[in-house]
Amino acid sequence: MTGRQKDPSSPSEWSLETRLVHGGALRSQFAETSEALYLTQGYLYDSAEQAEERFKTEAGGFIYSRYANPTVAMFEERMKLLEGAEAARATASGMAAVSAALLCYLKAGDHVVAARALFGSCLYVVQDLLPRFGVETTLVDGRDNDAWRRAVRRNTRAFFFESPSNPCLDLVDIRTVSAIAHDAGAIVVVDNVFATPMQQRPLALGADVVVYSATKHIDGQGRCLGGIVLGSAKFVNDHLHPFYKHTGGALSPFNAWVMLKGLETLPLRVRAQSDSAARIADHLAARVGGGITRVLYPGRADHPQAELARRQMSGGSTLVSFELTGGKAQAFRFLNALSIIRLSNNLGDAKSLITHPATTTHQRLKPEARAELGITDGLVRLSVGLEAADDLIRDIDRGLAALDK
C-alpha cells in the first residue's frame, strides 16, 4: 500500500527550495516569467461602489501601496510559506519590523521582558523608546530560563529576544521561554536574523511573532533595506496591519522585488556560508592562545550552549565571533590588515564582512554594559560570505600575522 501522493499544484506541499522559487507568484496578463515589479502608488476602481467596498473591507483588490502592493504581497506570501506563518507584513527595514511588532501590540501600563543581549538599535527601542510611551521594560540574561520566569509581572504582555544574539551568539531556549511567556499571558517576539529561516523556526518552537531584517541574508547581496513581521492572522489583522498602514513603514515595491529574487537562492547561500563559517571557526579555535582568546560559534561543541544549538537550530549560522588578545589596538591592527574580508557593520552579504562591535554596533552602551554582554574591546564579528573558504582563512592568517609585527 502506497502513501498519499503529494499534490504538485499545492504550495503547502512543496519543499522549501521550491516555495522560495515559485511561492506567492502573481502573474499579470502578460504571463511574465520573473515576478512583476509594480511601481505604483495607487490603484483604479471600476466604480464608486467598488471603491467604497474596498475601503470598507480591504478585500478583493488593492487601495494604496502604503497599505498593500502586488509585488510586496508576493514577498509576504513567499515568506509565509517559508516560515509557516498565517500572515505577514513587510516593512521598510529590519528595525521598522522590530518597532512595529512591539508598538502595535503594547500600550501604556504594559510590561516587556527582553534579553539583555540585543543589537544596539533593539536595545534603544526597549530601553529608551518604549518607556517614553509608558511601557515598562526589564532586561534579563536570556540564557537563564529562571531569569525570564522571575521577571514576569501581572502586566507583562510580551517577551522579546534575539537567538543567536548580536554579536556574541548567545542562545535563548525558545520552547521553554515561550512556555513561560504563555503561562503569564504574554506573547513572544523573536528576532531570527542570525539563524535565518533556513536554520531555525521560532514559530514551530512556540514563539508567536518572528521578525527579520530582510536587508541581511534574504537580500543577501547588500542592495536594499527591508524587513518583515510574521505571525498569526489574528496578530497581523488585529494589531499589526492597522498600525502598519497608518504609520507608514511600508516596504518599497522595488525592494520587495529584490528580496523576492534573493529568496530564490537563500538555501544555497546560507548552506555555503555556514559551511565556510564552520571551517573558519575550527581554524580560529586552533589558534586560541596565539593571538586569539576565544571563539564563539553555535555549531562547535565548545560553544557554551552547544546542546541547545543542536536542539533548536539546523545549522551553526553564517556568523563567527572571536576575541583577539590585546584589546582594541590589536583588534584594529587585525582588521586593518585584512584584504578580502571588508570592514562593514552589515551582515548576511555574499561578501565577507567584519566589524568591531564595541566601537560600531554597540558603541552607545556604557563600558560596563558591554562587559556584561561579553563585548570586549578585542571582540570582532565576522559575517562569512560566498568567497572560497581557503581564501578567507588565508586572509584571516594575514591579519593574525600582523599582530606580531
C-alpha positions in Angstrom: 0.0 0.0 0.0 1.5 3.3 -1.0 1.3 6.6 0.9 -0.7 9.6 -0.2 0.9 11.3 -3.2 1.8 15.0 -2.8 -0.2 17.4 -4.9 2.4 19.2 -7.1 0.0 22.2 -7.5 -0.2 22.8 -3.8 2.4 25.3 -2.4 1.9 23.9 1.1 3.3 20.5 0.0 6.3 21.9 -1.9 9.8 21.6 -0.4 11.3 24.8 0.9 13.5 25.3 -2.1 10.5 25.1 -4.4 8.5 27.5 -2.3 11.3 30.0 -2.5 11.3 29.9 -6.3 7.6 29.7 -7.1 5.7 30.7 -3.9 3.3 33.6 -3.9 3.7 34.4 -7.6 1.0 36.8 -9.1 1.3 37.0 -12.8 -0.2 39.7 -14.9 -2.0 39.3 -18.3 1.5 39.1 -19.9 2.4 35.8 -18.1 5.9 37.0 -17.2 8.4 34.5 -16.0 10.0 36.7 -13.4 7.8 38.4 -10.7 6.5 41.7 -11.9 7.6 44.9 -10.3 4.5 47.1 -9.6 5.9 50.6 -9.1 2.7 52.4 -8.4 1.3 54.4 -5.5 -2.4 54.0 -6.1 -5.0 51.8 -8.0 -8.0 52.5 -10.1 -11.6 51.3 -9.4 -14.3 50.3 -11.9 -16.9 52.3 -10.0 -17.5 54.4 -6.9 -19.3 51.4 -5.4 -16.2 49.3 -5.8 -14.0 51.9 -4.2 -16.4 52.1 -1.3 -16.4 48.3 -0.8 -12.6 48.1 -0.9 -12.2 50.8 1.7 -14.8 49.1 3.9 -13.3 45.6 3.7 -9.8 45.9 2.1 -10.7 42.7 0.2 -10.8 41.9 -3.5 -8.1 44.4 -4.6 -5.5 47.0 -3.7 -6.2 50.5 -2.4 -2.9 52.3 -1.9 0.7 51.0 -1.8 1.2 52.1 1.8 -1.5 49.5 2.7 -0.5 46.8 0.2 1.1 46.3 -3.2 1.2 43.3 -5.5 5.0 43.0 -5.5 5.1 43.4 -1.7 2.3 40.9 -1.4 4.3 38.3 -3.3 7.2 38.7 -1.0 4.9 38.4 2.1 3.3 35.3 0.7 6.6 33.7 -0.1 7.9 34.4 3.4 4.7 33.0 4.9 5.3 29.7 3.0 8.9 29.6 4.2 8.2 30.4 7.8 5.0 28.5 8.2 3.1 31.7 9.3 -0.5 32.6 8.8 0.1 36.2 7.9 2.9 38.7 7.3 3.6 42.4 6.7 6.8 43.6 5.0 8.4 46.8 6.3 10.9 49.4 5.2 13.8 48.0 7.3 14.5 45.4 9.9 14.2 48.0 12.7 10.9 49.0 11.3 9.8 45.4 11.7 11.0 45.2 15.3 9.4 48.5 16.2 6.1 47.7 14.6 5.9 44.2 16.1 6.2 45.7 19.6 4.5 49.1 19.3 1.4 47.7 17.5 0.7 45.4 20.5 1.8 47.4 23.6 0.2 50.3 25.4 0.9 52.5 28.4 0.9 50.4 31.6 2.2 47.2 29.9 5.4 45.5 30.8 8.0 43.8 28.4 10.7 41.4 29.3 13.7 41.4 26.9 17.0 39.7 26.7 19.9 41.9 27.6 21.9 40.7 24.6 20.4 42.7 21.8 21.5 44.7 18.8 22.2 48.3 19.7 19.1 49.7 18.0 16.9 47.0 19.5 18.2 48.0 22.9 17.2 51.5 22.1 13.7 50.5 21.4 13.2 48.5 24.6 15.3 50.7 26.9 14.6 54.2 25.7 11.6 54.3 23.3 9.1 52.1 25.0 9.3 53.8 28.4 8.6 57.1 26.7 5.1 55.7 26.0 4.6 54.3 29.5 5.7 50.7 28.7 7.9 49.3 31.4 10.8 47.1 30.4 13.0 44.6 32.3 16.2 43.2 30.8 17.4 39.7 31.7 20.1 37.2 30.9 18.4 35.5 28.0 20.3 32.3 28.6 18.8 31.9 32.1 15.3 30.4 31.9 14.7 31.2 35.5 15.5 34.9 34.9 12.7 35.1 32.4 10.3 33.5 35.0 11.4 35.8 37.8 10.9 38.9 35.6 7.2 38.3 34.9 4.8 40.7 36.4 1.0 40.9 36.4 1.1 43.4 33.5 3.7 41.5 31.4 2.5 41.5 27.8 5.5 40.5 25.7 8.9 38.8 25.7 11.4 39.9 23.1 14.8 38.4 22.2 17.3 37.5 19.5 18.7 34.0 19.2 21.5 33.8 18.4 22.3 37.2 19.7 24.3 40.0 18.2 27.3 39.8 18.5 28.2 37.1 21.0 25.9 34.4 19.5 24.1 33.6 22.8 21.1 31.4 22.5 17.7 31.6 24.2 15.7 28.3 24.7 12.8 29.4 22.6 10.5 26.5 23.5 11.0 26.9 27.3 10.9 30.7 27.3 7.8 30.7 25.1 6.0 28.4 27.6 6.9 30.8 30.4 5.5 33.7 28.5 2.3 31.9 27.6 1.7 30.9 31.2 1.9 34.6 32.0 -0.5 35.6 29.2 2.3 37.2 27.2 3.3 36.9 23.5 6.8 36.0 22.3 8.6 38.1 19.6 11.8 36.6 18.2 14.4 38.4 16.0 15.6 35.4 13.9 18.1 37.2 11.7 21.3 35.4 12.7 19.8 31.9 12.3 17.8 32.8 9.2 14.6 30.9 8.5 16.7 28.2 6.9 18.3 27.2 10.3 15.7 27.9 12.9 11.8 28.1 13.0 10.7 30.1 16.1 7.0 29.6 15.4 7.4 25.9 15.4 9.2 26.2 18.8 6.3 28.1 20.3 7.0 31.8 19.5 4.1 34.0 18.4 5.8 36.5 16.2 9.1 36.4 14.1 10.8 39.5 12.7 13.6 39.7 10.1 15.9 42.3 8.8 15.5 41.3 5.1 18.4 43.6 4.5 20.6 40.7 5.7 20.5 37.2 4.3 17.2 37.5 2.5 18.5 40.1 0.1 22.0 38.6 0.6 23.9 40.9 -1.7 24.0 44.2 0.1 21.5 46.0 -2.1 18.3 47.1 -0.4 16.8 47.7 3.1 13.8 45.7 4.1 12.1 43.9 7.0 9.2 41.6 7.7 6.9 40.6 10.6 5.3 37.2 10.6 2.7 35.7 12.9 -0.9 34.6 13.3 -3.6 36.1 11.2 -5.2 37.5 14.4 -2.0 39.3 15.4 -1.4 40.7 12.0 -5.0 41.7 11.3 -6.0 43.0 14.7 -2.7 44.7 15.7 0.0 44.9 13.1 -2.0 45.9 10.0 -3.8 48.9 11.4 -0.5 50.2 12.9 1.4 49.5 9.7 -1.0 51.2 7.3 -1.4 54.3 9.4 2.2 54.9 10.4 3.7 54.3 7.0 6.5 51.8 7.5 5.7 50.0 4.2 8.4 48.3 2.1 9.2 49.8 -1.3 7.9 47.6 -4.2 11.3 47.7 -5.8 13.0 46.5 -2.6 10.3 43.7 -2.3 11.2 42.6 -5.9 14.9 42.5 -5.0 14.0 40.4 -1.8 11.9 38.0 -3.9 14.9 37.4 -6.2 17.1 36.9 -3.1 14.8 34.3 -1.7 15.3 32.1 -4.7 19.0 31.5 -3.7 18.6 31.7 0.1 19.1 28.0 0.8 22.1 27.7 -1.4 23.8 30.8 0.1 23.1 30.1 3.7 24.3 26.5 3.3 27.5 27.5 1.7 28.2 30.4 4.1 27.5 28.2 7.1 29.9 25.5 5.8 32.6 28.1 5.4 31.8 29.6 8.8 32.2 26.2 10.5 35.6 25.7 8.8 36.7 29.2 9.8 35.6 28.7 13.4 37.6 25.5 13.6 40.6 27.2 12.2 40.3 30.1 14.6 39.8 27.7 17.5 43.1 26.0 16.7 44.8 29.4 17.1 43.5 30.1 20.6 46.5 31.2 22.6 48.2 32.5 19.6 46.6 36.0 19.4 43.1 34.7 19.9 41.4 34.4 23.3 38.1 32.7 22.5 35.9 31.7 19.5 32.1 31.8 19.6 30.2 29.7 17.1 27.0 27.8 17.8 28.0 24.9 15.5 31.0 24.0 17.6 30.9 21.6 20.5 32.8 24.1 22.7 30.0 26.7 22.4 28.6 27.2 25.9 25.1 26.3 24.6 26.1 23.7 22.0 23.4 21.2 23.2 20.7 23.8 22.8 22.0 24.8 19.4 21.7 21.2 18.3 18.2 21.0 19.6 16.7 24.1 18.1 18.9 25.0 15.1 19.6 23.0 12.0 22.9 24.8 11.3 25.6 26.8 13.0 24.9 30.2 11.5 26.9 32.2 9.0 28.4 34.4 11.8 31.5 33.8 13.8 32.7 36.0 16.7 36.1 35.8 18.2 38.2 37.8 20.6 41.8 39.0 19.9 44.3 39.3 22.6 45.4 42.8 23.3 42.1 44.7 23.1 41.1 47.4 20.7 44.7 48.1 19.5 45.3 44.6 18.4 41.7 44.2 17.0 42.2 47.3 14.9 45.6 46.1 13.7 44.0 42.7 12.7 41.1 44.4 10.9 43.3 46.9 9.0 45.5 44.0 7.7 42.6 42.2 6.0 42.3 42.2 2.3 39.4 40.1 1.1 37.2 40.4 4.2 36.0 44.0 4.3 35.1 46.3 7.2 31.3 46.8 7.5 28.7 46.6 10.2 26.3 44.8 7.8 26.0 41.1 7.7 24.4 38.2 5.6 26.1 39.5 2.4 27.7 37.5 -0.3 30.8 39.4 0.6 32.5 38.5 3.9 32.2 41.5 6.3 33.8 42.1 9.7 33.1 44.7 12.4 34.3 45.7 15.8 31.1 45.8 17.9 32.5 47.9 20.8 33.1 50.8 18.5 30.3 50.3 16.0 27.0 48.4 16.6 27.2 48.6 20.4 29.3 51.7 20.9 26.4 53.6 22.6 26.5 51.2 25.5 28.5 52.1 28.6 31.7 50.0 29.0 30.2 48.1 32.0 27.1 47.2 29.9 29.3 45.9 27.1 31.4 43.9 29.6 28.3 42.3 31.0 27.3 41.2 27.5 30.8 39.8 26.8 31.6 42.5 24.2 35.2 43.2 25.0 37.5 45.6 23.2 39.1 42.7 21.5 35.9 41.1 20.1 35.2 41.1 16.4 32.2 39.7 14.5 32.7 38.1 11.1 29.9 37.6 8.6 31.1 34.9 6.3 30.3 35.4 2.6 30.5 33.2 -0.5 34.2 33.5 -1.2 36.3 30.3 -1.1 36.8 29.3 2.5 40.5 28.7 1.8 40.9 32.3 0.6 39.1 33.6 3.7 41.3 31.5 6.0 44.5 32.9 4.3 43.2 36.4 4.8 42.5 35.8 8.5 46.0 34.4 8.9 47.3 37.5 7.2 45.5 39.6 9.8 46.8 37.4 12.7 50.3 37.7 11.3 50.1 41.5 11.6 49.6 41.1 15.3 53.2 40.0 15.7 54.7 42.9 13.8 
